[in-house]
Amino acid sequence: MMGLGVTELVVILVIVIVLFGASRLPQIGRGLGEGISNFKRSLKSGKEESEESENES
């Protein structure tokens, strides 16, 4: 199975800290959160638009 264990997550976290530095992690997290939020919002609006166009037909 391809699950991530605790050890793998710790290694990934250490690599991210080394690459970006601890001071930039909050900025990266905020940017990721905003990106995910915008993506979900666009999916929702696209679904609503497709439902409206189906109702018009």
FENDASUL-V546399 format. One record per residue. N is the residue number from 0. RES is the residue in one letter. SS is DSSP state (~ for helix, > for strand, _ for the rest). PSI is psi in radians with two decimals (999 if undefined). Layout:
n:N res:RES ss:SS psi:PSI
n:N res:RES ss:SS psi:PSI
This chain:
n:0 res:M ss:_ psi:2.62
n:1 res:M ss:_ psi:0.76
n:2 res:G ss:_ psi:2.68
n:3 res:L ss:_ psi:2.20
n:4 res:G ss:_ psi:3.14
n:5 res:V ss:~ psi:-0.72
n:6 res:T ss:~ psi:-0.77
n:7 res:E ss:~ psi:-0.72
n:8 res:L ss:~ psi:-0.67
n:9 res:V ss:~ psi:-0.74
n:10 res:V ss:~ psi:-0.76
n:11 res:I ss:~ psi:-0.74
n:12 res:L ss:~ psi:-0.75
n:13 res:V ss:~ psi:-0.75
n:14 res:I ss:~ psi:-0.74
n:15 res:V ss:~ psi:-0.73
n:16 res:I ss:~ psi:-0.71
n:17 res:V ss:~ psi:-0.73
n:18 res:L ss:~ psi:-0.80
n:19 res:F ss:~ psi:-0.37
n:20 res:G ss:_ psi:2.61
n:21 res:A ss:_ psi:-0.49
n:22 res:S ss:_ psi:-0.42
n:23 res:R ss:_ psi:-0.18
n:24 res:L ss:~ psi:-0.76
n:25 res:P ss:~ psi:-0.65
n:26 res:Q ss:~ psi:-0.73
n:27 res:I ss:~ psi:-0.76
n:28 res:G ss:~ psi:-0.72
n:29 res:R ss:~ psi:-0.76
n:30 res:G ss:~ psi:-0.72
n:31 res:L ss:~ psi:-0.76
n:32 res:G ss:~ psi:-0.75
n:33 res:E ss:~ psi:-0.69
n:34 res:G ss:~ psi:-0.77
n:35 res:I ss:~ psi:-0.72
n:36 res:S ss:~ psi:-0.79
n:37 res:N ss:~ psi:-0.68
n:38 res:F ss:~ psi:-0.81
n:39 res:K ss:~ psi:-0.71
n:40 res:R ss:~ psi:-0.73
n:41 res:S ss:~ psi:-0.62
n:42 res:L ss:~ psi:-0.73
n:43 res:K ss:~ psi:-0.78
n:44 res:S ss:~ psi:-0.63
n:45 res:G ss:~ psi:-0.68
n:46 res:K ss:~ psi:-0.73
n:47 res:E ss:~ psi:-0.70
n:48 res:E ss:~ psi:-0.69
n:49 res:S ss:~ psi:-0.63
n:50 res:E ss:~ psi:-0.67
n:51 res:E ss:~ psi:-0.73
n:52 res:S ss:~ psi:-0.56
n:53 res:E ss:~ psi:-0.65
n:54 res:N ss:~ psi:-0.53
n:55 res:E ss:~ psi:-0.48
n:56 res:S ss:_ psi:999
